[in-house]
Amino acid sequence: MATFKAIRIDKADKGTTAALTQFDEADLMDGDVTVRVEWSTVNYKDGLAVTGKAPVVRRFPMIAGIDFAGTVEQSSHPHWKAGDQVICTGWGMGETHLGAYAEKARVKGDWLVALPGGLSARDAMAIGTAGFTAMLAVMALEKQGLSPNSGPMVVTGAAGGVGSVATAVLSKLGYHVIASTGRLSETDYLKSLGAAEVIDRNELSGPAKLLAKERWAGGVDSVGSTTLANLLSMTKYGGAIAACGLAAGMDLPSSVAPFILRGVCLLGIDSVMCPLASRKAAWERLARDLDRSKLSEITHEISLDQVFDVAAQILGGQVRGRIVVKIL
């Protein structure tokens, strides 16, 4: 195809514009692998890019979308050949490199991960960056020495993409999961994913004490700001919190008290530039440790032209779980 459907973002006098349009294959950026994109997803960052609510996009024109799964069409990379099924997440796609909301993508072969056995391309995007990030967080907590015997795990933003996958994975691994959400109407949903307790996010929204009563051994936080500060103040001696999001803000109004008086660790999780070895390990773990039936409960499917509405909804906290986008 000389042209293909894509969601294109352009610079405007005030902010940006986004539209579903035809994109010329000749205008794809350099890369040694061309992929027929079959599935994508909508993450929080995608919502920011498509709506223009934050300056995520740093090159124009841009094809939005930070994740895709599809089939290799052409490759000059030694590790990939036509017909290979691959996953690509992060690496600046949808920000500095033309992204996933398109019927074709051209990327560096070193960015790709083989679709693990047992996962379909749709499954991979039901997981997406959100679920991949959740697994990186779980792996970091395990590396820190935490296990189900250490005590409860808290998950914030639990009804969202990262939180839903983190809740499902941690519960399958045997942890007592405390799910924090601003939508208590989602209690049944969160318990169906394996949450043992569901708490109102307001319990974590006030100014953090230097040290509060110990409530959990660790957790996965996608919220940041005061919520993360409260999590740290309530973490048990020797525990750890994996931080991977900023839905409430980039600030951290905390103190050194949890670190120097309880030996608490704050683990930073980055999924964008994560090394390839860690990516492969995380995807293999997801294929093994994420209950596929729960993944189905988490997931809702949309078409490419519905991305615009869902992008606004995800920023408004109105999206439960994961969204998959059918491209082809």
C-alpha positions in Angstrom: 0.0 0.0 0.0 1.3 3.5 -0.9 -0.8 5.1 1.8 -2.4 3.7 4.9 -4.8 4.8 7.7 -3.1 6.6 10.6 -3.9 9.0 13.5 -1.8 12.0 12.6 -0.9 14.8 15.1 0.1 18.2 13.7 1.3 21.4 15.3 -1.4 24.1 15.4 -1.4 27.8 16.3 -2.6 26.8 19.7 -1.5 23.3 20.7 -2.0 20.4 18.4 -4.6 18.8 16.2 -5.2 15.1 15.7 -7.1 13.4 12.9 -7.6 10.0 11.3 -6.1 10.4 7.8 -4.1 8.7 5.1 -0.3 8.6 5.6 2.2 8.0 2.8 4.5 5.0 3.4 7.3 7.0 1.9 7.2 9.3 4.8 7.8 6.6 7.4 11.0 7.2 9.5 14.2 5.2 9.2 14.3 1.7 10.6 15.4 -1.8 9.6 12.0 -3.5 10.2 8.6 -2.7 8.6 5.7 -4.2 10.5 2.0 -4.6 9.5 0.3 -3.3 12.7 -2.6 -5.4 13.8 -3.4 -4.3 17.3 -2.6 -1.3 19.5 -3.9 0.0 22.8 -4.7 3.3 24.7 -2.4 4.2 27.6 -2.5 7.3 29.7 0.3 8.8 27.7 -1.6 8.1 24.5 -4.5 10.1 26.0 -2.2 13.0 26.6 -0.8 12.9 23.1 -4.1 12.6 21.2 -5.9 15.3 23.2 -2.9 17.6 23.3 -3.3 18.0 27.1 0.4 17.7 27.7 3.4 18.3 25.4 4.1 14.6 24.9 4.7 14.8 21.1 8.1 16.3 20.3 8.1 15.9 16.5 5.6 16.9 13.9 3.9 15.4 12.0 3.5 12.5 14.4 1.6 9.2 14.3 0.3 8.7 17.8 0.4 5.4 19.7 3.2 4.0 21.9 2.4 0.3 21.6 1.8 -2.2 18.8 1.7 -5.9 18.0 1.9 -7.1 14.5 3.6 -9.1 11.8 7.0 -8.3 10.1 6.6 -7.4 6.4 10.2 -6.5 5.6 13.4 -6.7 7.5 17.1 -6.1 7.1 17.8 -6.8 10.7 19.5 -10.2 11.4 17.1 -11.3 14.1 13.8 -10.7 12.2 12.3 -12.0 9.0 9.0 -11.6 7.2 6.2 -13.4 9.0 7.6 -13.0 12.5 5.1 -11.8 15.1 6.4 -9.0 17.2 5.6 -6.5 20.0 7.0 -3.0 20.3 6.4 -0.7 23.3 8.0 2.5 24.3 11.3 3.7 22.7 9.8 7.1 22.0 7.1 5.8 19.6 4.3 8.4 19.4 6.6 11.0 20.9 9.8 11.3 18.8 9.3 8.3 16.4 6.2 7.7 14.3 3.9 5.5 16.3 1.4 2.7 16.4 -2.0 4.1 15.5 -1.4 3.2 11.8 -1.6 0.2 9.5 2.2 0.2 9.1 5.2 1.1 11.3 8.9 1.1 10.6 11.2 0.8 13.6 14.6 -0.4 14.7 14.8 -4.2 15.0 16.5 -3.8 18.4 13.2 -2.4 19.8 11.2 -5.5 19.1 10.3 -8.5 21.2 9.0 -11.7 19.9 5.4 -12.5 20.7 5.7 -15.1 23.5 4.1 -18.5 22.9 0.6 -18.6 24.4 -0.1 -14.9 23.8 -2.0 -13.6 20.7 -1.2 -10.2 19.3 -4.5 -9.0 20.8 -3.5 -10.4 24.2 -0.2 -8.6 24.0 -2.0 -5.2 23.4 -4.5 -6.0 26.1 -1.4 -6.1 28.3 0.4 -3.2 26.5 2.8 -0.7 28.2 0.5 -0.6 31.2 0.6 -4.3 31.9 4.3 -4.5 30.9 5.0 -1.7 33.4 3.0 -3.5 36.1 5.2 -6.7 35.6 8.4 -4.6 35.7 7.2 -3.3 39.0 6.4 -6.8 40.3 9.8 -8.0 39.2 11.5 -5.1 41.0 9.7 -5.9 44.2 10.7 -9.5 44.0 14.3 -8.5 43.3 14.1 -6.4 46.5 13.3 -9.7 48.3 9.6 -9.3 48.8 7.3 -12.4 48.6 3.8 -13.3 49.7 5.2 -14.1 53.1 6.4 -10.5 53.5 2.9 -9.1 54.0 0.2 -7.3 52.0 0.8 -5.4 48.7 -1.0 -2.2 48.0 -1.9 -1.2 44.4 -3.0 2.4 43.7 -5.1 3.5 40.7 -6.2 -0.1 40.9 -9.0 0.1 38.4 -6.8 1.6 35.7 -4.5 -0.3 33.2 -1.4 -0.7 35.4 -3.4 -1.3 38.5 -5.7 -3.9 37.0 -2.8 -6.0 35.7 -0.7 -5.5 38.9 -3.7 -6.7 41.0 -4.3 -9.7 38.8 -0.6 -10.7 38.7 0.1 -10.2 42.4 -3.0 -12.1 43.5 -2.1 -15.0 41.2 1.4 -15.1 42.8 -0.2 -15.5 46.2 -0.1 -11.9 47.6 -2.8 -10.3 49.8 -3.6 -7.4 47.5 -5.1 -4.1 48.9 -6.5 -2.2 45.9 -6.8 1.6 46.2 -9.3 3.3 43.9 -11.3 6.5 43.6 -14.1 4.5 42.1 -15.5 2.2 44.9 -18.2 1.3 42.4 -15.4 -0.9 40.9 -15.1 -3.0 44.1 -16.6 -6.1 42.6 -14.4 -5.8 39.5 -11.3 -5.4 41.6 -12.2 -8.4 43.8 -12.8 -10.5 40.6 -9.2 -9.7 39.7 -8.0 -11.0 43.1 -8.0 -8.0 45.4 -8.5 -9.1 49.0 -9.4 -5.6 50.2 -10.5 -2.4 48.4 -9.9 1.0 50.0 -10.9 4.5 49.0 -8.1 6.6 47.6 -9.0 9.3 50.0 -7.3 7.3 52.7 -4.1 8.2 50.9 -4.8 11.7 49.7 -4.2 13.8 52.8 -0.8 15.3 53.8 1.6 12.5 54.6 2.8 11.9 58.1 6.6 11.5 58.5 5.8 7.9 59.6 2.3 6.4 59.8 1.1 3.0 61.0 2.7 0.2 59.0 0.1 -1.3 56.7 1.8 -3.1 53.8 5.1 -4.7 52.9 5.2 -3.0 49.5 3.2 -1.8 46.6 2.8 -0.6 43.0 2.0 3.1 42.6 0.8 4.7 39.4 -0.5 7.9 41.0 2.5 9.7 42.5 2.4 13.0 44.5 0.7 12.8 47.9 -0.5 9.3 47.4 3.0 8.0 46.9 4.2 10.0 50.0 1.4 8.3 52.1 2.3 4.8 50.7 5.9 5.3 51.8 4.9 6.5 55.3 2.8 3.4 55.8 5.2 0.8 54.4 6.6 -1.8 56.8 10.2 -2.0 57.9 12.4 -3.2 55.0 9.5 -2.9 52.5 9.5 -1.2 49.1 7.2 0.7 46.8 7.6 0.5 43.0 6.7 3.9 41.4 5.7 4.0 37.8 3.1 6.8 37.3 2.1 10.4 37.9 -1.7 10.5 37.5 -1.9 12.9 40.5 1.3 14.8 39.8 5.1 14.7 39.6 5.8 16.1 43.0 6.6 13.9 46.0 5.8 15.7 49.3 7.5 13.2 51.5 10.5 13.1 53.9 13.5 10.9 54.4 11.9 9.3 57.5 10.6 6.1 55.8 14.0 5.5 54.2 16.3 6.1 57.2 14.0 4.9 60.0 12.3 1.9 58.4 14.7 1.0 55.6 12.0 1.5 53.0 13.1 1.5 49.4 11.5 3.5 46.5 12.0 1.6 43.3 11.7 3.6 40.0 10.1 1.8 37.1 10.7 3.0 33.5 9.1 1.1 30.6 10.1 3.4 27.8 13.9 2.8 27.6 13.9 -0.5 29.5 16.8 -2.7 28.3 15.9 -5.6 26.0 16.8 -8.4 28.4 14.4 -7.0 31.0 11.7 -6.6 28.3 12.0 -10.2 27.3 11.9 -11.4 30.9 8.8 -9.3 31.6 6.9 -10.6 28.6 7.7 -14.2 29.4 6.5 -13.6 32.9 3.3 -12.0 31.7 2.7 -15.0 29.4 3.0 -17.3 32.5 1.8 -15.3 35.5 -1.2 -13.3 34.1 -4.4 -15.3 34.1 -5.8 -15.1 30.6 -9.4 -15.2 31.8 -8.8 -12.2 34.0 -7.1 -10.4 31.1 -10.3 -11.0 29.1 -12.4 -9.4 32.0 -10.0 -6.4 32.0 -10.2 -5.7 28.2 -12.5 -3.7 26.0 -12.0 -3.5 22.2 -12.4 -0.4 20.0 -11.7 0.6 16.4 -9.1 3.2 15.4 -11.6 5.9 14.9 -12.8 5.5 18.5 -9.4 6.4 19.9 -10.2 10.1 20.1 -13.1 9.6 22.5 -11.3 7.0 24.7 -8.2 9.3 24.9 -10.4 11.9 26.7 -12.0 9.3 28.9 -8.7 7.8 30.1 -7.5 11.2 31.2 -10.8 11.7 33.1 -10.3 8.4 35.0 -13.3 6.9 33.2 -11.6 3.9 31.7 -11.7 0.5 33.5 -8.8 -1.8 32.8 -7.4 -2.1 29.3 -8.4 -0.9 25.9 -7.3 -2.7 22.7 -7.4 -1.0 19.4 -8.1 -3.2 16.3 -6.0 -1.7 13.5 -6.3 -4.4 10.8 
